[in-house]
């Protein structure tokens, strides 16, 4: 099981702040592909990966990062300073 967290407009599109998912995905990209097939709301949230960032166990990561041993995946839009 892996905890998946959604923030900002990702949460709004999916309609959930977090969920637990049982997955065999090897990488973040694999997980995203799996999520996109669930329902149209997931497809909408993950339609443009360039507009998203991902953190694995609270560390920024790339979408090709492996999920082995990861307990938490968080998806969120890029942050801006100011």
C-alpha positions in Angstrom: 0.0 0.0 0.0 1.1 3.5 -0.8 -0.4 6.8 0.4 -1.0 9.2 -2.4 -1.6 12.9 -1.5 -3.1 15.5 -3.8 -2.6 19.3 -3.3 -4.1 22.5 -4.7 -5.9 22.1 -8.1 -4.8 18.4 -8.3 -7.0 17.8 -5.2 -9.8 19.8 -6.7 -9.9 17.9 -9.9 -9.7 14.5 -8.3 -12.0 15.4 -5.4 -9.8 13.8 -2.7 -7.0 15.1 -0.5 -5.4 11.6 -0.2 -6.0 7.9 -0.7 -4.3 4.6 -0.1 -3.5 2.6 -3.3 -2.4 -0.9 -3.8 -0.1 -0.8 -6.8 2.6 -2.8 -8.6 3.9 0.4 -10.3 7.7 0.5 -10.5 8.0 4.2 -11.1 6.0 7.4 -10.6 5.2 7.4 -14.3 3.8 3.9 -14.0 1.7 5.0 -11.0 0.4 8.0 -13.0 -0.5 5.8 -16.0 -2.4 3.5 -13.6 -4.3 6.4 -12.0 -5.2 8.0 -15.4 -7.1 4.8 -16.3 -9.3 5.0 -13.2 -11.8 7.7 -14.1 -12.0 10.9 -16.2 -11.2 13.1 -13.2 -7.8 11.4 -12.8 -7.1 11.7 -16.5 -7.9 15.5 -16.2 -5.6 15.9 -13.2 -2.7 14.1 -14.9 -3.2 15.4 -18.4 -0.2 17.7 -18.4 2.7 16.3 -16.3 4.8 19.4 -17.0 2.4 21.3 -14.8 3.0 18.9 -11.8 5.7 18.1 -9.3 6.0 15.0 -7.3 7.5 14.2 -3.9 8.4 10.8 -2.6 8.4 10.5 1.2 8.5 14.3 1.3 11.5 14.7 -1.0 11.2 16.2 -4.4 11.6 13.6 -7.1 11.3 13.0 -10.8 8.5 11.2 -12.6 10.9 8.4 -13.6 11.9 7.8 -9.9 11.4 4.2 -8.6 8.7 3.6 -6.1 10.4 0.7 -4.3 10.3 1.3 -0.6 8.3 4.5 -0.9 5.4 5.0 1.5 4.0 8.3 0.4 3.7 10.0 -3.0 2.5 13.6 -3.2 1.4 15.4 -6.4 1.2 19.2 -6.5 1.6 22.2 -8.9 4.9 24.0 -9.0 5.3 26.6 -6.2 6.1 30.2 -6.8 7.9 32.5 -4.5 7.1 36.1 -3.8 
